[in-house]
């Protein structure tokens, strides 16, 4: 019989006529075929109950009869086993998978020949351990010097099982589970991994985690430590002595010390040879893992034990003996545990005027450590015994440098026999007289024989007296040193400040009675202190000191009073602004304030701007406006107000005429008026900006496309000075970069897209009027104000937007604004609207000097133009103007020593009697007073005064000079100092540079012809300090003095230049620390 489906044979479906009882109620799989014999079977099957079957490694098991039968008898050769679940599900082929582990399953065994069967239950259990593979041993290094612990993340193990792995859990002394374990100290740790399956079977494996210290110790030394030698001259220095809290992240094992040339050890020795010189040593620190680190230290070895000295015996000598002769008086014996460095003596003289008495001689010995010991020896002097005196003659000193000390003017010549020691005394009386001397000194000499003279005797003997007259002829001016410059900020509502100068001007001169004066109209007193009440501005105060001979010394200081207080505007409220027929309401800042106050600037000169400046129909109603008030010092104050934008004329609803509108301002916000603004495209038009820099295009074709640009090509020289050249040069040299892209564009004089020295060449030609306009550039450039430079330090990196476009023009465009750039003006000094006076007022004046001469017709003159008060000067410029009827220019001789060359002069207007000139101190030269900058070689056409034929003006190039934050008026001064006329002298001596000086200074001089020259330097007492000599060619020459070679003392010194055929020339200088 074959069953084609899985069936359960029910009793109700079969008749018990064929002995089928064995098949009734059993389940068979589809395809099971069996033959049933109707013969009475003698087969007996006995099934085991509660059979336990182990799950093999394969993960499934097929149940066979031998697994579940306990016995069988008389059965056929084949039995079929069926396994089914508690729900009746038959397991195919009686195969049990891991899914049925531990479940109680039913089974039947049927003998297919006899249909004999038996029933039972079974369970499959997993008793096999899982397989586990541990990770490799792991070493973790601690590299952080700040800790001896580390975080350990345990790696995972790999586990396998015939059915399933329930978990793999590592465990060690710090816990269990896969996690990050913090603060694990150094050591080797065993980690046990336990793998468990679903049946509770486990397997384990181990690995080792090694935590190692990989950070070297930190060695910290005492930078310097003092150790003392003992009385044997030796001291042991252990390594711990120079340790200063060395540490390791874990632990230090040991420390060692080493000195140069020796091995490391636990201690070193220092001896007497180490005294007086630092002993460099090294500390080596080793941690528990053998890692090391070192640090340096110094030992200062001292020896505290004083030496032992024994004086020679006391001795008696005569006054004719030399008590300084030690072979006569004896020397001490000195010993020390180390070495004796020196032995010396000092004498306390207890001798009368005749040299009789005694000497207490203190002997002092010093060892190499500076320890001293002393003893005293007494030398007794006994007497032995005519005095003649020759007094010095009168003396004339031609310069202040010639000291009035007796070493110069002469001592009395005194001769005496025996032990007599005549005393020489003098007193001076200053007597002011007329020329040629400035004053006389009457020196009263007194020579006394102290062995005879008794001042209490009405008729004393033993003294001689005489008067010596010393005449002083001083041509040297005092050296004046002004106080340092002072800057004071204004506070409150005042425009002036009380300036307190903590130091006075000082003057040095051979006449100690020089008086110092200042020229400040604001100083409380006119003396050496210029403190006072100063208004806002830059005030250059000159200090002068006059000696008794008419010589005047000068120096200056600058007092800057700065206004840092912003103005205070007071805004109106609820001002009504109507919309015009273009749909624009323009804000006039002046109508929105009640008033504005400032401590310095008058309200008429305060610049007012409104933000925003315009409103449109979209802004009808109440709007906020910010008013900015800026004073003349650039300080700004603000107030805000509400305005009401109205359209009472219904412009916004009756159709607006679209316009294009904008404003042109320079970088610092000054409006540019009378600039041409051009529109090109569908229509063309040109308009001029108004007084506040606004322009307006109206009646343009609606729907058109337009390009807008601004042009102003007039007054190429406007705002351009030599100071601009200095600023551009500093930018090129990287000393002080121009701080905006607009200034860098202004510095591109030739419009090459770069800033180079060629721009300086073009700019100088423009300043000197050699050209009147730039060949490759307009006077002004205009950049779209809305443009943001990608790289402000290089505005040429991308195209500069100098044209703005409007496309499909249908509505008003109100923001086509420009930033105006005056080419060449990098400090924004241009007056773009011509509102300032043509001649700016300057608080101070700088003067160039030349000689006051009476010109003689047909004579040729070389006129030196000399510097005066060039301290801190940056540049100057101007126009030298001469009367062509009186003078003819033959040549200009620049002096390259002071940075003047032919490029500093322009002769375009020479036929009109004008020479343009400028000078810039690119090299930070220290130009002394009376230094010759250049010489004009000129021929006199008629007899006249030079001062009436030559002057310095602004006819072409403006006459100005420049210091930092100060412009000076420039003038030409005519002096009557004959010493400045080099045509009449064989040699001219210049003031040393720098003066005062500390390390070195240069003394310049000029020779009319080649010859021998001698330089001598004296102190105030007339002592000769140093001499230099040489043969020099004609022209400018110099001597150099320096501290290392000449060893000059601090204070006022005098230097003299000597040449053949001319009196000695003397000047003074000051050496300071």
Secondary structure, 3 states (H helix, E strand, C coil): CECCCCEECCHHHCCCCCCHHHCCCCEECCCCECCCCCCCCCCEEEECCCEEEECCCCCEEECCHHHHEEEEECCCCCEEEEEECCCCCEEHHHEEEHHHECCEEEEEEEECCCCCEEEEEEEEECCCCCEEECCCCEEEEECCCCCCEEEEECCCCEEECCCCEEEEEEEECCEECCCEEEEEECEEEEEEEEEEECCCCEEEEEEEEEEEECCCCECCECCEEEEECCCCCEEEEEHHHHECCCECCCCEEEEEEEECCCCCECEEEEEHHHECCCEEEEEEEEECCCCEEEEEEEEEEECCCCCEEECCCCEEEECCCCCCCHHHHCCCEEECCCCEEEEEEEEEEEECCCCCEEEEEEEEEEECCCCEEEEEEEEEEECCCCEEEECCCCEEECCCCCCCCHHHHCCCEEEECCCCCCEEEEEEEEEECCCCCCEEEEEEEEEECCCCCCCCCCCCCCEEEEEEEEEECCCCCCEEECCCCEEEECCCCCCEEEECCCCCCEEECCCCCCEEEECCCCECCCCCCCCEEEECEEEEEEEEEECCCCCEEEEEEEEEEECCCCCEEEECCCEEEECCCCCEEECCHHHHEEEEECCCCCHHHCEEEEECCEEEHHHCEEEEEEEEEECCCCCEEEEEEEEEEECCCCCCCCCCCCCEEEEEEECCCCECCCCEEEEEECCCEEEECCCCCEEEECCCCCCCCEEEEEECCCCCCCCCCHHHHHHHHHHHCCCCCCCCHHHHHHHCCCCCCCCCHHHHHHHHHHHCCCCCCCCCCCCEEEEECCCCCCCCCCHHHCCCCCCEEECCCCCCECCCCEEEEECCCCCCCCCCCCCCCCCCCCCCEEEEEEECCEECCCCEEEEEEECCCCCCCCEEEEEEEECCCCEEEEEEEECHHHCCCHHHEECCCHHHCEEEEEEECCCCCCCCCCCEEEEEEEEECCCEEHHHHEEEECCCCCCEEEECCEEEEEEEEEECCHHHCHHHCCEEECCCECCCECCEEEEEEEECCCEEEEEEEECCCCCEEEEEEEEECCEEEEEEEEHHHHCCCCEEEEEEEEECCEEEEEEEEEECC
